[in-house]
Amino acid sequence: MTQNDALDILKTGANVFLTGEPGSGKSHTVNAYVAYLRSRGIEPAVTASTGIAATHIGGMTIHSWSGIGVADALSADDAVMISARRKIRKRMHDARVLIIDEVSMLSAATLAMVDTVCRTGRECDAPFGGLQIVLVGDFFQLPPISRERKKSSFAYTSDVWRALNPVVCYLTEQYRQDDPAYLSILSAIRANLFDATHRERIFRQKRVPKDMPDDVPKLFSHNADVDRINSDRLGTLPGPPAVFFMEASGPAALVETLKRNCLSPESLTLKEDATVMCTKNNPQLGFVNGTLGRVIGFDKESGYPVIETHKGTEILIKPMEWIVEEGGRIRARVAQIPLRLAWAMTVHKSQGMSMDAAIVDLSDAFEYGQGYVALSRVRRLSGLYLIGANDRAFMVSHEILQKDRWFRMASEKAEAKLRGMPGEEIGAKHKAFIERCGGRAGDVESADNTVSSHHARPRPHRDRESLERIRAVHPNAYRAWSSEEDEVLGKYFREGWTIVALADHFGRKSGAVRSRLIKAGLIVFNPDAWRYEAKPQE
C-alpha cells in the first residue's frame, strides 16, 4: 500500500494499524496525518510505547498519557481512580484521535490497560472509549519486555486488538535503502529466506578491528560498554573540550522524561575531531536523525560546533528543541546541540534512525529482531562493517512471520476496497469524520501535509525520479510482463516458490507478482480464511 492510500483510509476515521518495513515511510505518513488533523482544528494525542520513540515524535509515552504509569495490572477501581484525575479526565474528554507509535514494543497487557482507562474516562464501552486509534509499528522489530526483563505477549494478541479490528495499512515502498542487493538481504531475513548466499554477502563486510573506520559508530546488543567507549575515545583526542549544557522549561516530571529519552545528553562534551551523530532532523541544513560527521571546529562568535558530514558538507550545528506537546500547547521543552558522540551506541537506541554507516557486532544477539533492526539502520551494504554475528542475529520469530503474512493479505484487501470506492464517497467519509470530531473544513489540501485521494482527482504520472528510485530496488517495476515471464512465473509458483522469492527473481514488487498470480488464476481469495491461497489443482 502507498502512503497516499494509507492517508485516505486514516482520514475516514477508521481504526488503523500502520505497518511496513523499516524505511517504508510510517513516520512520514503519521506526520502528514497529524498535520492534516491540526489544519482542521483537531489535536491528536501523539504517544509512543517508549520514551525514546515519544521524544522522536514530540509526544509522551502511552503510559504517561493514559495515567497507568508502570502498573502491570489494573482493577476496575484503579481505572476509576486514574480517570478521575483532572489531567487524565481532560485528556480523555478532549481526545478524538489517539496515535500509539512503536506498538511492537507494547505488551498486550499494557494495551488492555489503556483501553480500560479510555473506556472508563470517556464513559463509553466501545474500544478505547470510541477514539480513533492509530497503531504504528513493525512487529519484526524489537519485542515488548516487562520490568522483569521477561518477554511479554505482542499487542495484537490482546482481546482489545481483536475488538478494535483495525484496518491494516501495510506500506510497501522503500525510502531508506537505495542498494538493491542489500534490500534483498533484509527482505530475505524478514521472510525467513536468509540462506548461505545471503550470509556470504553479509560476511563479505566482516572486518578485523584494525581495518575498521575510525569515524563510524559501533552498534552493540548490550548497553554496558557504550558510555565507556565514547568517553575513552574522546579522552584520546588532543585539545580542550567544549561543554554544552541542556536548557529546560516545564513541569519537572515531564522535563526529566525528556532529558532521559533525548538522544543528546544533558551535558554534551565535544572536542575537535570527535565522531558525532545528529539526533534531530533539519533537512534544510542538510542533516537528519542519524547523519554522521566529525567535529572540525567551533564557531568563533557563537562557540557552536561545526561538523563535516561523510558527504563532505560543513554545517554549523545550533541548539534545537525537543518538546512534549498536548492539546496544541507545549507543556515542556529542552534545548541542546542536536549531537551525540557516535563511536558506540546500542541497537535499541538506534531504532528509528537511518544511518550512513555502522560497525555492527551481533555476536551476542539474544532476541528475535535485534539483528534485523541493527542491519536495517544502514542505508546500503557498503556502509555495513561487521565484527561478527551469531545465528540468532538472522532469525525472525516464526509467530511474527505467520502474522505478517496475514497483515499483508489484510492490507491488500483494504487497498482493493478503497480502490473500488467512488471518490465522492471517500470525500464524504473524510468530511463526516472531521465533523464528528468537531473540526472545521480545510482549505485545498497541500502536498506537505496530506495527499488527496487518487479517486478525487487524477494522480499525476509517476515522476522520473520516483520511478528511478523504485527501479533501483525493483528493476522491472511497472514494466509489461512478457508471455515468457508469465510462463516461468507459473512454473516457479507451482514448484513452491514464495511470492517474496518470485519478486526478487523477477525484479518486481511483491504486490505486482501477487496481482499477476491472481490474474493467471493461480491464487484465489478464500473468504473463510480471509486470505489469498493457491488455487487447488483440479
Secondary structure by P-SEA (a helix, b strand, c coil): ccaaaaaaaaaacccccccccccccaaaaaaaaaaaaaaaccccccccccaaaaaaaccccccccccccccccccaaaaaaaaacaaaaaaaaaccbbbbcccccccaaaaaaaaaaaaaaacccccccccbbbbbbcccccccccccccccccccccaaaaaaccbbbbbccccccccaaaaaaaaaaaaccccaaaaaaaaccccccccccccbbbbbcccccaaaaaaaaaaacccbbbbbbbbbbccaaaaaaaaaccccccbbbbcccbbbbbcccccccccccbbbbbbccccccccbbbbbccccccccccbbbbbbbcccccccccccccccccccccccccccccccccccccccccccaaaaaaaacccccccccccccccccccccaaaaaaaaaaaaaaaaaaaaaaaccaaaaaaaaaaaaaaaccccccccccccccccccccccccccaaaaaaaaaccccccccccaaaaaaaaaaaaacccaaaaaaaacccaaaaaaaaaaacccccccccccccccccc
